[in-house]
C-alpha cells in the first residue's frame, strides 16, 4: 500500500490522531511516512476515510 497526502491538506491532524505511526503534522500540512505503512494499513484507511479535506490517497501495489 502506498499512502500520500495531497496539497488539499490543511494540517488538521485527524490522520495523525488515528495513525500516528504513519502521519506527522508539520505546521499546516501532513507528511506520510511510507516506512511505517506496513502493519498499519487499517489505520491508514480510517485516516483517509475521516480526512475532512479528502487529502489522503491510498494506492494498492
Buried (B, 14 or more C-beta within 10 A) or exposed (E): EEBEBEEEBEBBEBBBEBBBBBBBBEEEBBBBBEEBBEEBBEBBBBBBEEBEBEBBBBEEE
